[in-house]
Amino acid sequence: MTAVKGATEPEAESWLDTETPAARADIEIVEGINHQPVAFDPVTGHYTRLSRSGAAILQALDGTVTGREFACAVVRQGGHDHTAEQIVLAFLGELRAAGLLTVPPESGALLDGVRFARRRHMPRRALATGSINRLLEPPARALRRAPALFAVLWGLAAAAALWQTGHAITSPGAAGLLTVSGLTWGWALLALLIALQTTVHELSHALSCRYYGIPVREVGVGLLFYVLPAAYVDRTDAYRLADRRPRIVICMAGVAVDLLWIGAYAAVTSHSDGQLGRLAGLLMWLQLMLLMGNFNPLMPTDGYQALETALGTVNLRARALTVLRCLVLRRPQPSWLASRGRARRTGYLVFGAVCVAYALLILVMTVHALTLWIG
């Protein structure tokens, strides 16, 4: 009946007998991610993914009958049984919990599970909002005029960057560039270049959004998981793009630019001596490690989001770990998993195992590094 995550029976169904729910007038339903209906709430800025039957139910709610009367009418019209009625009632509870109905959610009952594009993993400080779209529109317009030329130029630059990086990391003494001894005047320049590269990385995401006509809500800084300082671009409205390819480009735009930075550092390292060469080498290794870290499957990284987009799914990590947990603890499968095919369930299981293996690897490396440091 519905693709909304978090299908649960309403805690109390009394409101279904007394309230006459209707879809909020300001809720916008569009065909978005993976050509599925999504409901946009302009008040909260959240998107809720729906199935086509779920979108039809939401649009049919007009506030003229109670929720239970509506469910009974749906069942009679479709010739379904009592089980279908319970599914519709549960779905109405989810719509209420998502804040999409004129009946407000019960206090504390807002279901995070039925939404995506949430911000709770990172407190934020916006530095630019609507003005960033006006600034990025001219370069985005120029790219739209000659996309093939831009792709060729970037391909040539990326090939040169890969060649320079390969030459630099295989040259004698390349590992010694990771040391920081001997750097005197370079620390301020190192910090400046890292800040500049981070800014360009995030602006690349923003520019790719504008290229596809998607507005950027804001650009700013935040604390990832309340600990790690990070810049960000709010590209939530990319969920409106039905095709996967533009969303993959948006996810990987920053990584594509990072590759060129690494190539530039490698070129300076290969052709410079003294502190400049050492500084460029250190930046090259740091950015290589950050590039690999940007594919961390345990965090909302660009690589993880691109993989999720390419596979045509959302909440991939959470679903994969749920599959693994059900298998290990011998718990019953949730309804959304039971309805998936064997190939999809196997894919979730494999990705869940990769996440666990990655976490164990990070743990082992951390313990080893602490042992060396303490020793």
DACORSUL-V155812 format. One record per helix or strand. SS is the DSSP state (alpha for helix, beta for strand). FROM is the first residue (numbers start at 1). LEN is the number of residues. If there is no record, write none. Layout:
ss: {SS	SS}
from: {FROM	FROM}
len: {LEN	LEN}
This chain:
ss: {alpha	beta	beta	alpha	beta	beta	alpha	beta	alpha	alpha	beta	alpha	beta	beta	alpha	alpha	alpha	alpha	beta	beta	alpha	alpha	alpha	alpha	alpha	alpha	alpha}
from: {14	22	28	33	37	47	52	62	67	82	101	112	116	122	131	147	175	186	219	228	236	244	274	302	316	335	342}
len: {5	2	4	3	4	3	9	1	12	16	1	3	1	7	15	23	4	26	6	6	5	28	20	9	14	4	33}
